[in-house]
């Protein structure tokens, strides 16, 4: 490889690496250029209880990581999807506390797992509630 080829490759690599850092949002009347993208309306960090499952999973999935994503015969949804829905109820205010939000989960112990699905959901709800309190402060 000649020195000019190496220089050209290096210049292209640097240009590609720098392009996301240089890119800026265009300035519009309702946007000063350094604000978050959108139409001027405040964005909410958590989707409501009627949002699609993928939207809820992105928001609340980290609280429900330990739940199985496999379907259980005879019940609707997966334990993970039930937990995500319960977290949405808690975040939106439809449920006042984690105990009432998670009441649809089983209180029976599962072999090889710590706690019951209900107790793990309550712990996840408490973490969500704690995180929300931290954001408000």
DOPA-235855 format. One record per residue (C-alpha): x, z, y; residue number from 1. Coordinates in nm, 4 decimals, decimal comma. Last residue first. Layout:
// DOPA-235855
{xx:X zz:Z yy:Y n:NUM}
...
//
This chain:
// DOPA-235855
{xx:-3,6382 zz:4,3453 yy:1,5786 n:137}
{xx:-3,8889 zz:4,0962 yy:1,4389 n:136}
{xx:-3,6331 zz:3,9315 yy:1,2108 n:135}
{xx:-3,5354 zz:4,2653 yy:1,0520 n:134}
{xx:-3,9008 zz:4,3495 yy:0,9826 n:133}
{xx:-3,9356 zz:4,0153 yy:0,8072 n:132}
{xx:-3,6303 zz:4,0874 yy:0,5933 n:131}
{xx:-3,7720 zz:4,4268 yy:0,4933 n:130}
{xx:-4,1065 zz:4,2701 yy:0,4009 n:129}
{xx:-3,9298 zz:4,0078 yy:0,1922 n:128}
{xx:-3,7193 zz:4,2755 yy:0,0218 n:127}
{xx:-4,0326 zz:4,4820 yy:-0,0487 n:126}
{xx:-4,2028 zz:4,1741 yy:-0,1896 n:125}
{xx:-3,9078 zz:4,1103 yy:-0,4235 n:124}
{xx:-3,9271 zz:4,4724 yy:-0,5432 n:123}
{xx:-4,3022 zz:4,4389 yy:-0,5961 n:122}
{xx:-4,2472 zz:4,1131 yy:-0,7868 n:121}
{xx:-3,9920 zz:4,2834 yy:-1,0119 n:120}
{xx:-4,2402 zz:4,5642 yy:-1,0797 n:119}
{xx:-4,5209 zz:4,3222 yy:-1,1661 n:118}
{xx:-4,3022 zz:4,1069 yy:-1,3926 n:117}
{xx:-4,2075 zz:4,4266 yy:-1,5754 n:116}
{xx:-3,8750 zz:4,6041 yy:-1,5578 n:115}
{xx:-3,5374 zz:4,4845 yy:-1,6753 n:114}
{xx:-3,5617 zz:4,1968 yy:-1,9196 n:113}
{xx:-3,4567 zz:4,1712 yy:-2,2840 n:112}
{xx:-3,8031 zz:4,2169 yy:-2,4302 n:111}
{xx:-4,0773 zz:4,1752 yy:-2,1718 n:110}
{xx:-4,2512 zz:4,4912 yy:-2,0549 n:109}
{xx:-4,6213 zz:4,4709 yy:-1,9791 n:108}
{xx:-4,7439 zz:4,5081 yy:-1,6210 n:107}
{xx:-4,8382 zz:4,1407 yy:-1,5951 n:106}
{xx:-4,8749 zz:3,9700 yy:-1,2586 n:105}
{xx:-5,2040 zz:3,9304 yy:-1,0690 n:104}
{xx:-5,1519 zz:4,2548 yy:-0,8755 n:103}
{xx:-4,8464 zz:4,1174 yy:-0,6971 n:102}
{xx:-4,9914 zz:4,0954 yy:-0,3445 n:101}
{xx:-5,1685 zz:4,4320 yy:-0,3726 n:100}
{xx:-4,8522 zz:4,6158 yy:-0,4707 n:99}
{xx:-4,6365 zz:4,4220 yy:-0,2223 n:98}
{xx:-4,8370 zz:4,5475 yy:0,0779 n:97}
{xx:-5,1037 zz:4,4298 yy:0,3227 n:96}
{xx:-5,1964 zz:4,1123 yy:0,1472 n:95}
{xx:-5,3349 zz:3,8157 yy:0,3407 n:94}
{xx:-5,0689 zz:3,8937 yy:0,6051 n:93}
{xx:-4,8944 zz:3,5573 yy:0,5921 n:92}
{xx:-4,5743 zz:3,6982 yy:0,4462 n:91}
{xx:-4,7517 zz:3,8931 yy:0,1705 n:90}
{xx:-4,9696 zz:3,6032 yy:0,0644 n:89}
{xx:-4,6668 zz:3,3730 yy:0,0678 n:88}
{xx:-4,4732 zz:3,6236 yy:-0,1475 n:87}
{xx:-4,7622 zz:3,6266 yy:-0,3949 n:86}
{xx:-4,7575 zz:3,2474 yy:-0,4120 n:85}
{xx:-4,3834 zz:3,2509 yy:-0,4825 n:84}
{xx:-4,4326 zz:3,5154 yy:-0,7520 n:83}
{xx:-4,7085 zz:3,3140 yy:-0,9177 n:82}
{xx:-4,4893 zz:3,0021 yy:-0,9067 n:81}
{xx:-4,2032 zz:3,1900 yy:-1,0742 n:80}
{xx:-4,4286 zz:3,3379 yy:-1,3450 n:79}
{xx:-4,5415 zz:2,9839 yy:-1,4195 n:78}
{xx:-4,8765 zz:2,8291 yy:-1,3403 n:77}
{xx:-5,2133 zz:2,8979 yy:-1,4977 n:76}
{xx:-5,2223 zz:3,1158 yy:-1,8052 n:75}
{xx:-5,3086 zz:3,0520 yy:-2,1701 n:74}
{xx:-4,9630 zz:2,9559 yy:-2,2893 n:73}
{xx:-4,6881 zz:3,0672 yy:-2,0527 n:72}
{xx:-4,5230 zz:2,7867 yy:-1,8592 n:71}
{xx:-4,1488 zz:2,8049 yy:-1,8092 n:70}
{xx:-4,0065 zz:2,8703 yy:-1,4623 n:69}
{xx:-3,9103 zz:3,2246 yy:-1,5504 n:68}
{xx:-3,8691 zz:3,4806 yy:-1,2743 n:67}
{xx:-3,5271 zz:3,6095 yy:-1,1707 n:66}
{xx:-3,5034 zz:3,3900 yy:-0,8610 n:65}
{xx:-3,8287 zz:3,5158 yy:-0,7042 n:64}
{xx:-3,6917 zz:3,6399 yy:-0,3704 n:63}
{xx:-3,4746 zz:3,3305 yy:-0,3366 n:62}
{xx:-3,7730 zz:3,1094 yy:-0,4062 n:61}
{xx:-3,9611 zz:3,2368 yy:-0,1018 n:60}
{xx:-3,8906 zz:2,9695 yy:0,1569 n:59}
{xx:-3,7776 zz:2,6785 yy:-0,0533 n:58}
{xx:-4,0283 zz:2,7645 yy:-0,3230 n:57}
{xx:-4,3095 zz:2,7767 yy:-0,0683 n:56}
{xx:-4,2350 zz:2,4245 yy:0,0538 n:55}
{xx:-4,2047 zz:2,2980 yy:-0,3039 n:54}
{xx:-4,5378 zz:2,4678 yy:-0,3949 n:53}
{xx:-4,7307 zz:2,2986 yy:-0,1171 n:52}
{xx:-4,8558 zz:2,5098 yy:0,1703 n:51}
{xx:-5,1850 zz:2,6979 yy:0,1389 n:50}
{xx:-5,0237 zz:3,0443 yy:0,1521 n:49}
{xx:-4,8537 zz:2,9668 yy:0,4822 n:48}
{xx:-4,4995 zz:2,8414 yy:0,5212 n:47}
{xx:-4,2289 zz:3,0795 yy:0,6381 n:46}
{xx:-3,9788 zz:3,0283 yy:0,9174 n:45}
{xx:-4,2319 zz:2,9228 yy:1,1749 n:44}
{xx:-4,1391 zz:2,6576 yy:1,4272 n:43}
{xx:-4,2328 zz:2,7006 yy:1,7900 n:42}
{xx:-4,3985 zz:2,3907 yy:1,9336 n:41}
{xx:-4,1806 zz:2,1746 yy:2,1571 n:40}
{xx:-4,2257 zz:1,8631 yy:1,9476 n:39}
{xx:-3,9437 zz:1,9322 yy:1,7098 n:38}
{xx:-3,5695 zz:1,9430 yy:1,6808 n:37}
{xx:-3,3995 zz:2,2733 yy:1,7564 n:36}
{xx:-3,2715 zz:2,3150 yy:2,1085 n:35}
{xx:-2,9377 zz:2,1845 yy:2,2388 n:34}
{xx:-3,0610 zz:1,8626 yy:2,3974 n:33}
{xx:-3,2739 zz:2,0198 yy:2,6688 n:32}
{xx:-3,5979 zz:1,9241 yy:2,4953 n:31}
{xx:-3,9403 zz:1,8913 yy:2,6544 n:30}
{xx:-3,8373 zz:1,5987 yy:2,8778 n:29}
{xx:-3,6259 zz:1,4387 yy:2,6032 n:28}
{xx:-3,2505 zz:1,4631 yy:2,5404 n:27}
{xx:-3,1399 zz:1,2805 yy:2,2283 n:26}
{xx:-3,0191 zz:1,5024 yy:1,9431 n:25}
{xx:-2,6462 zz:1,4934 yy:1,9052 n:24}
{xx:-2,4015 zz:1,3311 yy:1,6656 n:23}
{xx:-2,0405 zz:1,4303 yy:1,7334 n:22}
{xx:-2,0066 zz:1,6762 yy:1,4466 n:21}
{xx:-2,1849 zz:1,4447 yy:1,2038 n:20}
{xx:-1,9506 zz:1,1537 yy:1,3010 n:19}
{xx:-1,6217 zz:1,3479 yy:1,2745 n:18}
{xx:-1,5711 zz:1,3166 yy:0,8997 n:17}
{xx:-1,6661 zz:0,9505 yy:0,8928 n:16}
{xx:-1,4318 zz:0,8695 yy:1,1830 n:15}
{xx:-1,1483 zz:1,0665 yy:1,0230 n:14}
{xx:-1,1892 zz:0,8811 yy:0,6934 n:13}
{xx:-1,2006 zz:0,5451 yy:0,8711 n:12}
{xx:-0,8831 zz:0,6235 yy:1,0680 n:11}
{xx:-0,7033 zz:0,7400 yy:0,7525 n:10}
{xx:-0,7998 zz:0,4230 yy:0,5660 n:9}
{xx:-0,6780 zz:0,2075 yy:0,8567 n:8}
{xx:-0,3482 zz:0,3972 yy:0,8769 n:7}
{xx:-0,2916 zz:0,3609 yy:0,5028 n:6}
{xx:-0,3604 zz:-0,0127 yy:0,5255 n:5}
{xx:-0,1207 zz:-0,0447 yy:0,8215 n:4}
{xx:0,1512 zz:0,1441 yy:0,6309 n:3}
{xx:0,1335 zz:-0,0936 yy:0,3392 n:2}
{xx:0,0000 zz:0,0000 yy:0,0000 n:1}
//
